[in-house]
Amino acid sequence: MPRKVLVAVTGLSPQIVTETLFALACQGESPWVPDEIHLITTVTGAEHARLNLLTPTTGWFHRLRADYALPPIAFDENSIHVMHDELGKPMEDIRTPAQNTAAADFMTEALRTLTRSPDTAVHVSIAGGRKTMGFYIGYALSLFGRPQDRLSHVLVSDPFESNRDFYYPTPHDHPIHVRRGDREVTYNARHATVELAEIPFVSLRHGLPADLLDGRASFGATVAAAQAALGAPELRLDAASLRVRAAGKTFRLSPAEFALLTLFAHRARSGAEPMRAPLKDIADTDWSAEALRDIAAACGSMQIPASVEAALTEGADEAYFSQHLSRLRKQVRAALGPAAGPYLIEDGGNRPRRYRLALPPESVVFECIAADDPFPPTPID
């Protein structure tokens, strides 16, 4: 079974943790008991959580476990993660644009790390903290979440909602005092209702480059990569450097593979019909001459790699074409991962095979890719 992880964001209301844990683990036909809990909060929020939830014997987390005989759950002071601001200092609150950005980056990195292992199932609660915290943690799950992950908000009945003395419906009588106008009214926590509202989310993980899933990136960079990978396709080719820009990534191709992509990119831009493969076992000079003309028309005859020009001048055969087409597909997939689809040359699926790059003409651009391009080239073996 996957290791179950509950993630919550809180401000000054640590009750969110016990309310959510109760809703998940203590009611319903299929309880979901987390193996570990992680809490993302501010400096003050961390102190509130430590004192109210984790104080030995009297902390409400320990009380909940004892009241409902829950198994051991990894949740201690090391599970409380205090956000850091743009200067690396523990964050007291989220009030400035820079602090918002820092909080988004912190939660993005936390969710990226927690969803890295396929053997985990992450449940994220957006019920606590400032509205921006709930938004960012939910957005981060949308970026990195997998089919086994969940997003929710906990709902508490009146008058227990937002009451600083209420932590969960107790299995025994427990008085909760509520101020009603000029008098104090006592309610029984035993009669409280806590429900979990699960929130569907669209997972964008499949569109993220592998280096963002495995490395470290800011919230803004991750969103930009998702937008580039999932947005309208755009292919940019720089013949001088053999570099390609697609799906928010810049990568370099080997000469023959770059020439082959240039050939089909030019045909896509000019609206040409799909192209047959060269003839089998003989030098197909007609096919090769047409290919040379299209490559030269796209990037200029001076930009054609010498090795490619020599091979096509002699006449390519089917083996030459198949070998370099296979290598091109491999290199594009290595660079773009799941986003590679629109940039792969298709064979039509039926015989006789007819090859094309199925991109709209306006999405293909031949231009110099600047040396200071924000997406550094990805080396391709």
C-alpha positions as CSV (number, residue, x, y, z in Angstrom):
1,M,0.0,0.0,0.0
2,P,1.3,3.6,-0.7
3,R,2.5,5.6,2.3
4,K,-0.3,8.1,3.1
5,V,0.7,11.7,3.7
6,L,-1.6,14.5,5.0
7,V,-0.5,18.0,4.2
8,A,-2.2,21.1,5.7
9,V,-1.5,24.8,5.7
10,T,-2.4,26.8,8.8
11,G,-2.2,30.3,10.2
12,L,-3.4,30.8,13.8
13,S,-5.9,27.9,13.7
14,P,-4.1,24.6,14.2
15,Q,-7.6,23.0,14.7
16,I,-7.6,22.5,10.9
17,V,-5.2,19.6,11.4
18,T,-7.3,17.6,13.9
19,E,-10.6,18.5,12.2
20,T,-9.2,17.1,8.9
21,L,-7.6,14.1,10.5
22,F,-10.9,13.3,12.2
23,A,-12.9,13.6,8.9
24,L,-10.4,11.3,7.1
25,A,-9.6,8.7,9.8
26,C,-12.5,8.6,12.2
27,Q,-15.7,8.4,10.2
28,G,-17.0,6.9,7.0
29,E,-16.9,3.3,5.7
30,S,-13.3,3.6,4.4
31,P,-11.2,5.5,6.9
32,W,-8.0,7.1,5.5
33,V,-5.4,7.1,8.3
34,P,-2.2,9.0,7.3
35,D,1.2,7.5,8.0
36,E,2.6,11.0,8.4
37,I,1.4,14.6,8.6
38,H,3.1,17.7,7.4
39,L,2.1,21.2,8.4
40,I,3.1,24.3,6.4
41,T,2.8,27.6,8.4
42,T,4.3,30.8,9.7
43,V,6.5,31.3,12.8
44,T,3.5,32.2,14.9
45,G,1.4,29.4,13.4
46,A,4.2,26.9,14.2
47,E,4.2,27.9,17.9
48,H,0.4,27.6,18.0
49,A,0.5,24.2,16.5
50,R,3.3,23.0,18.8
51,L,1.6,24.2,22.0
52,N,-2.0,23.2,21.1
53,L,-1.4,20.0,19.1
54,L,1.8,18.4,20.3
55,T,2.2,19.1,24.0
56,P,2.6,15.7,25.6
57,T,-0.6,14.1,26.8
58,T,-2.6,17.4,26.6
59,G,-2.0,18.2,22.9
60,W,-5.1,17.8,20.9
61,F,-3.4,15.6,18.3
62,H,-2.5,13.1,21.0
63,R,-6.0,13.4,22.5
64,L,-7.6,12.6,19.1
65,R,-5.4,9.5,18.6
66,A,-6.2,8.3,22.1
67,D,-10.0,9.0,21.9
68,Y,-10.3,7.1,18.6
69,A,-7.6,4.5,19.0
70,L,-5.7,5.6,15.9
71,P,-2.4,3.9,15.0
72,P,0.9,5.7,15.3
73,I,1.1,8.7,13.0
74,A,4.4,10.5,12.3
75,F,3.7,14.1,13.4
76,D,6.1,16.0,15.7
77,E,7.9,19.4,15.7
78,N,10.0,18.3,12.8
79,S,6.8,17.9,10.8
80,I,6.0,21.6,11.1
81,H,7.6,23.5,8.3
82,V,7.9,27.3,8.6
83,M,8.0,29.2,5.3
84,H,10.9,31.4,4.6
85,D,10.8,34.8,3.0
86,E,12.8,36.1,0.0
87,L,15.8,36.7,2.3
88,G,15.7,33.2,3.7
89,K,14.3,34.3,7.1
90,P,11.4,32.5,8.8
91,M,8.2,34.1,7.8
92,E,6.0,35.8,10.4
93,D,3.1,36.5,8.0
94,I,2.3,36.8,4.3
95,R,1.6,40.5,3.6
96,T,3.9,41.7,0.7
97,P,4.1,40.6,-2.9
98,A,7.7,39.3,-2.2
99,Q,6.4,37.2,0.7
100,N,3.6,35.8,-1.5
101,T,6.1,34.7,-4.1
102,A,8.3,33.2,-1.4
103,A,5.4,31.3,0.1
104,A,4.4,30.0,-3.3
105,D,7.9,28.8,-4.0
106,F,8.1,27.1,-0.6
107,M,4.8,25.2,-1.1
108,T,5.7,24.3,-4.7
109,E,8.9,22.7,-3.5
110,A,7.2,20.9,-0.6
111,L,4.6,19.3,-2.9
112,R,7.2,18.5,-5.6
113,T,9.2,16.6,-3.0
114,L,6.3,14.8,-1.4
115,T,4.9,13.6,-4.7
116,R,8.3,12.5,-6.0
117,S,7.9,8.9,-4.8
118,P,5.3,6.7,-6.6
119,D,4.8,4.9,-3.3
120,T,3.0,7.8,-1.6
121,A,-0.5,9.1,-1.7
122,V,-0.8,12.7,-0.7
123,H,-3.9,14.4,0.7
124,V,-3.8,18.2,0.8
125,S,-6.1,20.3,2.9
126,I,-6.6,23.9,1.9
127,A,-8.8,24.8,4.9
128,G,-6.3,26.8,6.9
129,G,-4.1,29.8,6.7
130,R,-4.6,32.9,4.5
131,K,-6.5,32.5,1.3
132,T,-3.3,32.8,-0.7
133,M,-1.8,29.8,1.2
134,G,-4.8,27.7,0.3
135,F,-4.6,28.8,-3.3
136,Y,-0.9,28.1,-3.7
137,I,-1.0,24.7,-2.0
138,G,-3.9,23.7,-4.2
139,Y,-2.2,25.0,-7.3
140,A,1.0,23.2,-6.4
141,L,-1.0,19.9,-6.1
142,S,-2.5,20.6,-9.5
143,L,1.1,21.0,-10.9
144,F,2.5,17.9,-9.3
145,G,-0.5,15.8,-8.2
146,R,-1.0,12.2,-9.4
147,P,-4.1,10.0,-9.7
148,Q,-3.7,8.8,-6.1
149,D,-3.5,12.3,-4.6
150,R,-6.5,14.3,-3.2
151,L,-7.4,17.8,-2.3
152,S,-10.0,18.8,0.2
153,H,-11.6,21.4,2.5
154,V,-13.0,20.6,5.9
155,L,-16.5,21.8,6.9
156,V,-17.5,22.3,10.5
157,S,-21.0,22.9,11.8
158,D,-22.0,26.0,13.6
159,P,-21.2,27.1,16.3
160,F,-18.0,25.1,16.4
161,E,-16.5,26.5,13.2
162,S,-13.6,28.9,13.9
163,N,-14.0,28.4,17.6
164,R,-10.6,28.4,19.1
165,D,-11.5,25.8,21.7
166,F,-12.9,23.2,19.3
167,Y,-10.6,20.7,17.7
168,Y,-12.8,17.7,16.7
169,P,-16.0,16.0,17.8
170,T,-15.1,14.1,20.9
171,P,-16.6,10.6,21.6
172,H,-17.5,11.9,25.1
173,D,-19.1,15.1,26.5
174,H,-16.8,18.1,26.2
175,P,-18.0,21.7,26.8
176,I,-17.3,24.4,24.3
177,H,-18.1,28.0,25.4
178,V,-19.4,30.4,22.7
179,R,-20.1,34.1,23.2
180,R,-23.6,35.0,21.9
181,G,-24.0,38.8,22.2
182,D,-23.7,39.7,25.9
183,R,-23.9,36.1,27.2
184,E,-21.9,32.9,27.0
185,V,-23.5,29.7,25.8
186,T,-22.1,26.2,26.3
187,Y,-22.3,23.6,23.6
188,N,-21.2,20.0,23.5
189,A,-18.3,19.1,21.1
190,R,-19.7,15.6,21.0
191,H,-22.5,16.9,18.8
192,A,-20.4,18.7,16.3
193,T,-20.5,17.7,12.6
194,V,-17.3,17.7,10.6
195,E,-17.4,16.8,6.9
196,L,-14.8,16.7,4.2
197,A,-15.5,18.4,0.9
198,E,-13.2,16.8,-1.7
199,I,-12.1,19.2,-4.4
200,P,-11.4,17.8,-7.9
201,F,-8.3,19.2,-9.6
202,V,-6.7,18.9,-13.0
203,S,-3.3,17.3,-12.9
204,L,-0.7,19.1,-15.1
205,R,2.1,16.9,-14.0
206,H,2.3,15.0,-17.4
207,G,3.1,18.3,-19.1
208,L,6.1,19.2,-16.9
209,P,9.7,18.6,-18.1
210,A,11.5,15.9,-16.2
211,D,14.1,18.3,-14.8
212,L,11.3,20.2,-13.0
213,L,9.9,17.0,-11.5
214,D,13.3,15.8,-10.4
215,G,15.0,19.1,-9.6
216,R,14.1,22.3,-7.9
217,A,12.2,25.2,-9.5
218,S,10.2,28.2,-8.3
219,F,6.4,28.4,-8.5
220,G,6.6,30.9,-11.4
221,A,9.1,28.7,-13.4
222,T,6.9,25.6,-12.9
223,V,3.8,27.4,-14.0
224,A,5.6,28.8,-17.1
225,A,6.9,25.3,-18.0
226,A,3.4,23.9,-17.7
227,Q,1.9,26.7,-19.9
228,A,4.6,26.2,-22.5
229,A,4.1,22.4,-22.6
230,L,0.3,22.5,-22.6
231,G,-0.2,25.6,-24.6
232,A,-0.4,26.0,-28.4
233,P,2.6,24.3,-30.0
234,E,5.4,26.4,-31.3
235,L,8.6,25.2,-33.0
236,R,11.7,27.4,-33.4
237,L,14.8,26.2,-35.2
238,D,18.2,27.9,-35.3
239,A,20.2,26.4,-38.2
240,A,23.5,28.1,-37.1
241,S,23.6,26.4,-33.7
242,L,21.4,23.3,-34.5
243,R,19.2,24.4,-31.6
244,V,15.5,23.8,-31.3
245,R,13.0,25.5,-29.0
246,A,9.7,23.7,-28.3
247,A,7.3,23.2,-25.4
248,G,9.3,25.7,-23.3
249,K,12.6,23.8,-23.7
250,T,15.7,24.6,-25.8
251,F,17.8,21.6,-26.9
252,R,20.4,20.8,-29.5
253,L,20.1,18.1,-32.2
254,S,22.8,16.3,-34.0
255,P,23.3,17.5,-37.7
256,A,21.4,14.9,-39.6
257,E,18.5,14.9,-37.1
258,F,18.3,18.7,-37.2
259,A,18.3,18.6,-41.0
260,L,15.5,16.1,-41.0
261,L,13.4,18.1,-38.6
262,T,14.1,21.2,-40.7
263,L,12.8,19.4,-43.8
264,F,9.5,18.5,-42.3
265,A,9.1,21.8,-40.4
266,H,9.6,23.7,-43.7
267,R,6.9,21.5,-45.4
268,A,4.5,22.1,-42.4
269,R,5.1,25.9,-42.7
270,S,4.5,25.9,-46.4
271,G,1.5,23.6,-46.3
272,A,3.1,20.9,-48.4
273,E,1.6,17.4,-48.7
274,P,3.0,14.6,-46.6
275,M,6.2,13.1,-48.0
276,R,7.0,9.6,-48.9
277,A,10.2,7.8,-47.6
278,P,13.2,7.2,-50.0
279,L,13.2,4.0,-52.0
280,K,14.5,0.8,-50.4
281,D,18.0,-0.4,-51.0
282,I,18.9,2.1,-53.7
283,A,20.0,5.8,-53.7
284,D,16.8,7.7,-54.2
285,T,18.2,10.9,-55.9
286,D,14.7,12.3,-56.6
287,W,13.8,12.2,-52.9
288,S,17.2,13.5,-51.8
289,A,17.1,16.4,-54.3
290,E,13.6,17.5,-53.0
291,A,14.8,17.2,-49.4
292,L,17.9,19.4,-50.1
293,R,15.8,22.0,-51.8
294,D,13.4,22.2,-48.8
295,I,16.1,22.3,-46.3
296,A,17.9,25.1,-48.2
297,A,14.7,27.0,-48.6
298,A,14.2,26.9,-44.8
299,C,17.6,27.8,-43.5
300,G,19.8,28.7,-46.5
301,S,22.2,26.5,-48.4
302,M,25.1,27.7,-46.4
303,Q,23.6,26.4,-43.2
304,I,23.2,22.8,-44.4
305,P,25.7,20.6,-42.4
306,A,28.4,19.2,-44.8
307,S,27.8,15.6,-43.8
308,V,24.1,15.9,-44.5
309,E,24.7,17.7,-47.9
310,A,27.1,14.9,-48.9
311,A,24.7,12.1,-47.9
312,L,21.8,13.7,-49.8
313,T,23.9,14.6,-52.8
314,E,24.8,10.9,-53.2
315,G,21.2,9.9,-52.7
316,A,19.6,8.6,-49.5
317,D,17.8,5.3,-49.2
318,E,15.1,4.1,-46.9
319,A,17.7,2.8,-44.3
320,Y,19.3,6.2,-44.0
321,F,15.9,7.9,-43.6
322,S,14.6,5.3,-41.0
323,Q,17.8,5.5,-39.0
324,H,17.8,9.2,-38.6
325,L,14.0,9.4,-38.2
326,S,14.3,7.0,-35.3
327,R,17.2,9.0,-33.7
328,L,15.3,12.2,-34.2
329,R,12.2,10.9,-32.4
330,K,14.4,9.6,-29.6
331,Q,16.2,12.9,-29.1
332,V,13.0,14.9,-29.1
333,R,11.4,12.6,-26.6
334,A,14.4,12.8,-24.4
335,A,14.3,16.6,-24.5
336,L,10.5,17.1,-24.1
337,G,9.3,14.1,-22.3
338,P,5.4,13.8,-22.4
339,A,5.2,17.1,-24.2
340,A,7.0,15.7,-27.3
341,G,3.9,14.5,-29.2
342,P,3.2,17.5,-31.4
343,Y,6.9,17.8,-32.5
344,L,7.3,14.2,-33.7
345,I,7.2,13.3,-37.4
346,E,4.1,11.1,-38.1
347,D,4.0,8.3,-40.7
348,G,0.2,8.5,-41.4
349,G,-0.5,5.1,-39.8
350,N,-1.3,3.4,-43.1
351,R,0.6,2.0,-46.0
352,P,2.1,3.4,-48.1
353,R,3.6,5.6,-45.4
354,R,3.5,9.3,-45.8
355,Y,5.5,11.5,-43.4
356,R,4.7,14.9,-42.0
357,L,5.0,17.2,-39.0
358,A,1.5,18.0,-38.0
359,L,2.0,21.5,-36.9
360,P,0.0,24.6,-38.1
361,P,2.1,26.8,-40.5
362,E,2.1,29.7,-38.1
363,S,3.7,27.7,-35.3
364,V,7.0,27.1,-37.2
365,V,9.7,29.7,-37.1
366,F,13.2,29.7,-38.4
367,E,15.3,32.2,-36.4
368,C,18.4,32.7,-34.3
369,I,17.8,31.6,-30.7
370,A,19.7,34.1,-28.5
371,A,22.6,33.0,-26.5
372,D,20.9,34.4,-23.3
373,D,17.8,32.3,-24.0
374,P,16.1,31.7,-20.6
375,F,15.9,28.0,-21.3
376,P,19.4,26.7,-21.6
377,P,20.1,23.9,-24.2
378,T,19.5,20.4,-23.1
379,P,22.4,18.1,-24.2
380,I,21.2,15.2,-26.3
381,D,23.4,12.0,-26.6
